[in-house]
Amino acid sequence: MGYGRSAAGCILTFYLMPRFDMQENVLIGLSLALLFVFGLCVSPCYYIPMSVFSIEFGGPHSGFLIALLDALAFGATAAFYYFAGDVAQRSWTLFLFLLLAVAVWSTLTMVFFLLGEAKKQVPEAA
C-alpha cells in the first residue's frame, strides 16, 4: 500500500506546487523527481499482476502472452496520453485529479490481486 500512498503524494505535491515559493529551476527538478517516483510506484501495479497471470495462464506460451498484453497496454497508454493531453490543455487541476484516480485505481487493483494470490497460497481446512 506504500506505493499507492507515494503515488498519491506525488500527485498532491504536483497540485500544490503553484503555491510553493521556489525558483523555476528547482520546480523543474522537483517535477522530474516526482514523475520518476510516480512511475516507479505505479508500474508494479501493472507489471506484477500481468506477469503472474501470464505465467499461470500461458504456461509455455507465457512470454508471448506477456508481449501481447504489453502491446495492448501500450495502445491503451497511447490513447490515455492523447485524451489526457486534451484534458491538461483545458485544466491542469482536472488532469492531476485524473492521474490521482489512476493512482488510486492501481492501488486498489493491486491490493485485490495480491489478496487473491494470497488466498490461493493458503490451504483450505479439510
N, C-alpha and C positions, 0 to 999 in steps of 0.2 A: 504494500500500500504506500510505501515511501515514494515510489516512482510517481504515482498519481498526485500526491501532495506536492512533490517537487515540480512536476509539470504545471500544475495549477498555480504554484508560487511564481513560476516564470511568467505565466500569462498575467497574473496580478501585478507583477513588477513592471511588465510592459505597459499595462493600463495606467499605472501610477507614475511612469517615467516623465510625462509632461510636467508633473508637479515638482520633480527633483530640480534643485538649483545646481546643475552641473554643466561643465563645458561640453561643447558638441563632440569633441574627440573622445571624451570619457563616456558619453552616452552611446557613441558608436561601439566602443569596446564592450560596454555593458550589454548592448543589444546582441553583439556576436556571441558573447558568453552565454547569454540567456537562450539564444537559438540553439547553441550546441547542447546545453543541458536539457532543454525541452526535447530535442530529437533523441538524446540519449535515454531519456525517461519514457518516451512514448514507443520507441522501437521494440523493446522486449514484448510489449503488448501485441505486437504484430508478428514478430518472428517466432516466439516460443510456441504459441498455440498452433500456428501454421505448420511448423516443423514437426511437432509432436503428432498432430493429426496426420500429416503426410507419411510419417514413419509407420504409424499404427495402421492406417487405411491402405496406403500404397504398397507396403511390403517391398518387394524387389524393384518396384517402379516408383519408389518414393522420391527419388531425385527428379524424375520427370514431373511428378505431381507438385513438388515444391516449385519447380520452374514455371509450371502452368499457373499456379496460384500467385506467384510473384509477378508474372506478366499481367494477370488480371488486376492485381493490386496496383501495379504501375499505371494501368489505364484509369483506375478509379482515382488515383492520386493526380493524374493529369487533369481529369475532369474537375476535381476539387480545386486545383490551382486556377483553372480557367474561371470557374464561378466565384471562387473566393477573391480573386483579383478584382472582379467587378464589385463585390461587397466592400472590399477595402477602399476602393475609389469613392464609394458613397459614404462610408463611415468606418473609421478605424476602431471605434468602440464596438460596433457590431461585429467586425472581423475578429477582434480579440475575444468577444463572447463566443463566437463560433469556434475558435481554437480552444477555448476553455471547455466547451461542450465536447470537443474531440478528446481532450484530456480526461474528462470525467467518464465518457463512454469507454475509452480504452481501459481505464482503471477498473470499471465495473465488469467489462467482459473478461479481463484478465483474472480478476478475483473469482468470478463464477467458473471460468475454465479451470483454474487451479483447484477450486473446491471439488469440481467434478473429477479431476485427476486424482485427488486425494481419496475420494470415495472409492475409486477403482482399486486403490492400493490397500485399503483396509479390508481384511477378510471378514465376511459376514458371519455372525454367530450361528451355529447349526442348531 
